[in-house]
Amino acid sequence: MASRERGSYAAAVVAPEPQPERRLPREAMWFFLFAPPPLALLFDPHCLSTFDNMARAWLALTLYTCATGLVVHQGFEWLAPRLDGLPPPLRIVAHVVSTSVLVCVATLAQHPLVRWIYPEIGDDLAGVIWRGILVSLVYLAVAAFIGALQRQAVAARMRAHLEKTAALEARLQMLQAQMQPHFLFNSLNVCAGLVHTAPDAAEATIDKLSAFLRYALESSERRLVPLADELRAVGAYLHIQHERFGDRLRHEIVAPAPEEIAPELPPMLLQPLVENAILHGLSAESGGLVRIECRRRGDRFEISVVDSGGASSPARPGSGHGQRNVRERLRLIYGERAELRCGASSEGGYVSCVSLPLEGTS
């Protein structure tokens, strides 16, 4: 069955925004590959005296900065979420202390190898440590700033998405609200006309109208409804209109088998198409037939509303508003994956065909 999108329109808009994790951008770690040349000058201003000195200094400091930087980076990410409840000054102090400790440990572990590769660095272990701490703190400050900018960009995109969703949902509600009063006024006129001439028929019609309105109200808080529910509502609508037009209106609904895969669709989507078929497809003398056919075609599902009246052009006079409404609702929910095709049918009447995607069904 097609994926369901139940729940109120408001719920889709006010859902809490997922908070981005407080992480350092991985791209910032390239710093440790490009930092060794300037660091070589910081550790030993004479390293550029010969090519051999420069190559050995670059190799030693590349190993040192990459290993130390990885330790500092992972240490920051482990500690950051555990300090979220502290004031910013305390968080900064905690990161400075933890970074200093990690740099000391990493330097003590690597100093013999670094000194073996580049003896010119000397025995000034304290100097190596404080320079390592300084470089690591600069890296963390820059990386944290870049990470904050990235989180702000993500939050801005999320807000823009929620605002767009809210606008689309509001548009859907407006389109759906346009149809319900239009149908209600027509149906009440039918019931009023039956009260004096056919009380039993009026009672049955009011029951159908009640069922239809209950469906309209209950489905107004859902974006999609099962096809079976929509067809029952259309059947109630056709019953009401049959009381209006009498035997001049014949109707038939060809529903899919219960075991057949059928998509969900926007509520009250078919009613304006059926209304157009009745108002513009019935002959003044002989009436006509309105048939609703549901069928699967490959990976798509089609719902056709066919009438037996004549149609000289795809744009049937008086039917444009309902068709525009249906097309707009399909576009807002499915984008380009659904469509409404209208025009003359092969039997000489007029057909309105809603084509829906079946992906996501099982």
Secondary structure, DSSP 8 states (H G I E B T S, - for coil): ------S-HHHHHH-----------GGGGGHHHHSHHHHHHHH-TTGGGSHHHHHHHHHHHHHHHHHHHHHHHHHHHHHGGGGTTS-HHHHHHHHHHHHHHHHHHHHHHHHHHHHHH-GGGTT-HHHHHHHHHHHHHHHHHHHHHHHHHHHHHHHHHHHHHHHHHHHHHHHHHHHHHHHHHHHHHHHHHHHHHHHHH-HHHHHHHHHHHHHHHHHHHHHTT-S-EEHHHHHHHHHHHHHHHHHHHGGGEEEEEE---TTS---EE-TT-SHHHHHHHHHHHSBTTTBEEEEEEEEEETTEEEEEEEESS--SSSS-TT-HHHHHHHHHHHHHHHGGG-EEEEEE-TTSSEEEEEEEE-TT--
